[in-house]
């Protein structure tokens, strides 16, 4: 869609002018047209009726009095398709409406993030007090730079003194000047983190022109901040004082101050110690020329003939010299553009939601302000644009411009001393040069961080104009933490190991440039190494930006090894991510040596089926679960081989949650292979049903109606070979039956299949007669399958069970007019009418809606391989938290499907783990009360459909389900959630989902947390009134429990392969737990709610309903487990709690 920019505004104004001109011309020509209309009136009436009697529309709509009247259009004109011009106008109007709505939302957001007048007065007052205190700093005697005796023990120097001995002199003195810099004076400061920057100029007498060498200037800078801290510590106007670092740069410490009182947490004043102009500029500081002796890092023994360049160190010095110059530049640009401050504020919100604006090498708000200034000064955007347009154009520039290849500069007329862009590119990964031409604003930014910003900008533009999405919510209101944004996550722990990485990677010069910070030194090279190794497997490789360190003024600064672990995110390419083969160049190619150097001993020569002999690497893995973790093998191998980082320092969290859907303790599969076997067996059965000979009516369609056939069954059915000695035999059919003295046999899941047969005039119109015909079909189908394919079958009136490949398929014959017959009602007057009823709805759900949903979601699985795994994890969580009775499997599948079909602001989940995290976030944050969840299956819904769904939802909200899910085939009723959850259960579901999400994210991100992800699946049983403990022997799915017991029971399964046909019919769909639960709900459902984990749960939780113990009027039909109170005339009855508790285990028999 077109952007709502100046062109749109101009186009609208032109259209309005044309309409006005047309109106004026028509008014001028009224008199002339009036005579002409009168003379041609009779002719027009004659022409209205043509030879065929059809009417034609009048071309003029003016009446005799000259007033424009509605004209009557002919049928042809009324229904003719719109012209291209009319379509463009309609599209333009739609775009303008969408843009206007988005602009209004952004205007409201700007009001929320802008500083209030009260907050501004607080800032101004605190700044004034601190300024007065700073001017009162006492002057001290000059001492050696290494002498810190003048500092009290309560104040430490915010700098790592390595080496401790350095020549030079230092003394304290009042600052030469104090002024505000940064976002506050520019008007771009935003809430909630209000940080005001103050530049404190170090007196010229403290510094020496050569202090830029040997780190003397950073030491003096840190000492000056320590002196300020010591002076301010005695003031009652200062609430707290802490040290920090500007964007994680240890050479640029800050002193953070907060005021006293209740507003202390809402404001932080950051003091920057800056050199005066001209003192350190005796020598120019281009990126690759200013040098510093390397002995600062490696000691005096290390000698070289030529010192290496130090571009990052020089950028740090320049960053302290230019803040006032940058403020003047931005102020001048802001004065020319009225919306500059608001546009920058929106950009800062966008960056903050994507966690790009904090930490070392971040895309800070200052860089964002400079980017807007660049677009304005280079005439890429106009000064008259709104904040909305500024943000959109900034994102478009980011998405289309690669600053890692083609840097940009704000220097308009650079002189000969200014380095060229190519020189900057040789020293930095990302290049954005400031107006002076000497400072790279993105000096510390890695290429991966910029690629992440590019990716986010591209993604934002994709859904910006989508009217089916809440663009504002996705663009500016949804946080995107690393753990929920990327498919796989891994962490480097024990960062001290990166010291050896620098030696292994031969990065000693770079280590010197970063002043011994081995983390920042090794990071770009590790990213480059992993990018080479992962190649096409990842669409994006990025890393976390460690938060700026903060510590009290009375503590030593944290060391580099004390930083939190480095986190890396992988956005997987589903086409190549799980490939186990890395095919390299031919053996005789010059690139073969590079391939062998990259992969080391894992590279080997292989001959392929096409006859070629190439270098290749084969990774382990046969199951889908193992193949999903191939990136982990690659990362582990490369880091060990090239960076000396052992596997013990690597924490890969891409598949930790997969354990909860594994079978057994040592299973290497998470169910994808059994699901595939089920689908393949179903496809074979479907073909054979189509080809059956001897049926009275032919088969018209065979459709699956089971979650296993769409890859979403939590634990898909697996073929089993039965031990016949474990079972008893039914006398009549010789079918297997369970025995009382043995544990419950293994659970055999019936896989439902709907078989549609052709219509015929011989089909009866009576519901009972139809079911008799269907029963006969079931018998006939069983006979033919047994005869032609030797399948073991058992026919029932409602279905046919077919044992095939160790699985059981439950075939149900469907007649397409049966739901309509069930709706037929004969009125007392003898008239036939149609009324909907629960029986017809249930039949239509089973034979029409569920098969359609199964086939649609099966197709979604083919597009997104992680869809099935995400659904299974989500439903396992629902079942474990005892919500499976409230949220059906179909509804859960649709909830997960919405994450793939409308993933904004994310990309579709590329792993089951991130799918579960986003599922929990959806449950905990979606506004179910005011919004429908629209799942656009197969992309069938149009913009008009979305509007219709929302309007109908708003109009009928009180009568609709609490959780409303709309699909293309179900726009108004939400058939999948009409039976649940209730309002109370949905509220509890949201609360539990939020807590589970918090626990999981903490465990996945924080290595210090106990690594037990199953804690998020253990329900809090203390909130229930009664707990019924089940006998584990009678729980057939005990091995699927969240915490499976070590004790196992024989379930009648024999080892060995399964025959494709033949054998006795197994015990089908026998689960004592579900049957007992159904009895409890049937008998006590009016008094209590019952909850149980269907996958191996051994506890049934009972929650009394609020009205369970309220006295009611006496009725003999409702005396179950109740006692009578009162006299004979006016008796009442109330529940008998003791009777309830005694009756619960009685219903269960041996299950409790």
Number of C-alpha atoms within 10 A of each C-alpha: 13 12 18 21 17 15 11 16 11 11 12 15 12 12 11 12 12 12 12 12 12 12 11 12 11 16 13 11 11 17 14 10 17 15 12 11 17 13 11 11 12 11 11 16 12 10 15 16 12 10 8 6 8 12 17 18 17 15 10 12 13 18 13 13 9 15 11 12 10 10 12 14 14 15 12 12 12 10 9 9 10 11 9 9 9 11 12 12 12 13 14 19 14 14 20 19 14 18 22 14 14 19 18 13 14 18 15 10 17 19 12 13 19 17 20 12 9 9 15 12 12 16 21 12 13 20 19 12 14 22 17 11 16 19 14 14 17 12 10 13 9 12 15 12 18 15 12 14 8 12 15 12 11 12 18 23 25 31 22 17 13 13 12 8 10 16 9 16 16 21 20 24 22 20 22 14 15 21 14 21 20 22 22 18 14 19 17 22 23 22 16 12 12 19 21 21 21 22 21 25 20 24 19 17 13 18 22 14 14 15 16 22 13 17 21 19 22 21 23 24 26 23 23 26 25 25 24 24 24 20 15 19 17 9 12 9 17 18 14 16 21 18 26 23 23 17 22 22 19 25 22 23 27 24 25 25 25 21 25 14 10 7 11 14 14 16 21 21 22 23 23 26 27 25 25 21 11 11 18 21 15 9 12 14 24 24 25 17 14 18 21 19 20 24 16 17 19 15 12 10 7 10 12 10 5 9 14 19 22 26 24 22 23 24 21 20 20 21 16 17 21 18 17 16 13 19 18 13 15 21 17 13 19 20 13 14 18 15 19 28 21 25 25 28 27 24 23 26 21 23 23 18 17 21 18 22 23 20 20 22 23 25 25 20 23 18 17 19 23 23 20 25 23 23 18 20 16 11 10 13 18 16 19 14 19 19 24 22 21 26 22 22 20 22 22 16 18 20 19 12 14 17 19 18 13 13 18 19 20 19 15 12 10 15 10 7 11 18 19 15 17 13 14 23 18 11 17 21 20 27 29 26 23 23 20 19 21 23 28 31 21 23 23 24 20 25 24 20 20 23 20 18 20 21 15 22 22 18 18 23 18 14 21 23 19 14 19 17 18 15 24 18 14 19 22 21 14 15 18 17 13 20 24 21 24 26 25 27 25 22 22 20 20 17 19 17 18 24 22 16 25 23 14 15 14 13 18 20 18 21 23 24 22 23 21 20 20 24 21 21 23 22 17 16 17 19 18 14 17 17 19 12 19 23 15 15 20 19 15 19 23 22 20 20 22 18 16 16 20 17 16 18 23 19 15 15 22 15 12 16 17 12 17 17 21 18 20 20 22 23 21 24 16 20 13 14 21 19 16 19 13 14 16 21 18 16 17 11 12 10 14 18 13 13 18 18 13 17 18 15 10 13 20 16 15 17 11 9 6 6 8 10 16 20 23 23 21 14 17 13 16 12 14 16 21 18 18 22 20 21 25 21 14 15 20 20 19 21 18 15 17 17 23 18 25 14 15 10 17 20 19 22 19 24 19 13 19 18 20 21 21 19 16 14 10 8 11 16 19 23 26 19 17 18 24 16 19 26 18 13 17 23 16 12 18 17 11 14 19 14 12 15 14 10 13 10 13 16 17 12 14 23 22 28 24 24 26 25 27 26 30 30 22 28 21 23 21 17 19 20 19 23 13 16 10 18 20 14 15 11 8 6 10 11 16 20 18 20 13 10 6 15 19 23 27 24 18 20 19 18 22 24 26 22 20 19 20 14 14 9 6 6 14 15 15 13 15 11 12 18 18 15 16 21 20 16 23 23 18 17 24 22 18 18 19 17 11 11 15 17 22 21 25 20 20 16 15 15 22 25 24 25 24 24 21 23 25 25 24 26 25 24 25 26 19 15 12 20 22 16 16 21 17 18 14 10 9 7 6 8 8 11 10 12 11 13 12 10 12 18 16 14 15 17 16 18 24 17 18 20 22 17 22 23 17 14 24 21 14 20 18 13 13 17 19 23 28 31 26 29 27 30 25 27 26 27 26 23 26 23 22 25 21 20 17 19 24 18 23 18 20 20 25 24 20 25 25 19 22 22 18 17 16 21 25 19 17 22 28 25 25 24 26 24 29 26 23 22 23 24 18 18 19 21 12 13 12 17 14 12 16 23 19 24 24 20 20 13 9 11 18 13 12 11 14 20 13 14 23 21 12 15 21 15 11 12 17 10 9 17 21 23 24 24 25 25 21 18 16 15 22 18 19 21 22 23 22 15 15 17 20 16 14 9 15 20 15 14 21 18 15 19 24 17 13 23 20 15 16 21 15 17 19 23 18 14 14 8 11 11 14 13 19 15 15 19 19 15 15 10 15 9 10 15 11 17 15 17 14 18 15 21 20 20 25 24 23 22 21 21 20 22 15 15 12 7 8 11 17 15 20 19 14 15 9 9 11 16 13 16 17 16 18 16 20 25 17 18 14 18 20 18 26 15 12 19 17 14 15 20 16 10 15 19 15 12 17 18 15 21 22 23 25 23 19 22 26 23 19 22 20 20 15 17 12 9 12 17 15 9 16 16 11 16 11 7 6 11 14 13 17 17 15 18 14 9 8 8 6 9 14 16 20 18 20 16 14 10 13 16 13 11 15 17 17 12 15 19 10 13 19 20
